[in-house]
Amino acid sequence: MLIDELTPHSLGALIALYEHKVYVMASIWDINPFDQWGVEMGKQMAESVHQAMQQAGESQFDSSTNQLLKHIQQLS
């Protein structure tokens, strides 16, 4: 999901969307989404995506993520 402009309203809407997504997925899967192991794994995954955003060229992610990274790189 991409937004045209970062405003307080759009940032709040994104945060609320992700909070709701995490709650619903955790309820369905009967897991605790705030356990420390899951948080650490999310940080590692975010770091690899951040590094890919800084580099030009093909990434090692799935095709959807690769296309999104290409789009972001074209914007910057």
N, C-alpha and C positions, 0 to 999 in steps of 0.2 A: 504494500500500500504506500503510495506516495502522496504528498501534499504539495500544493503550489507555494504556500507561504507559511512559515512558522509563526503562529500567533498564540497568545495565551489560550484562546478557545480551542484551536486545533491541537495544541499540545495536550490540553486537558482531555480532549476527546480521545486522543490516541492512548493516553495513560488509562483512561476508564475502559477503553476497548480491550487493552491487554490484561488489565486486572480481571475483567469479566471472563475473558478467554481462559486465563490460568485457572480461575475458580471452577468454571464449567468442566474443563478437561480433567482437573484433579478430582472433581466429584464423580465423573464418569469412570475414571480409572482407579478410584479409591486409593489415592496417594496423597502425601503431604508435599505440596509444591514448594514449600519453604524450608525443606531440610537442607543442611549444609552441603551434602554431597551433590545435590542437584544444582545448588547455587554455584559451586566451584566448576562443575561441568559447563554450565552456561557461560561463565567467565572465559573458560578456555575456548569454547566455540565462538564467542564474540570476538576474542582476540584474533582468531584465524580469519574471520570475516573482515575485521578491521585491517589486517595486514594485506589481504587481497584487494581491499579498496584502495590502498596506497600504491599498488603495483599495477602496471599495464600488462595486458596479456590474458591468456586463458587461465581460469581458476580450476580447482579440483572439486568444485561443488556440483550439485545437481544442476540440470539445465535451467530450471527456473531461477535459481540463485545466481547462476552465471549471467543470465540475461539482465537481471536486476542490477548486478554489479557493473555491467557494461553501460547500462543506462545512467547510473550514478556517475560513472567516470566521464561520460560525455557531457554531463551537466557542469562538471567542475573544470 
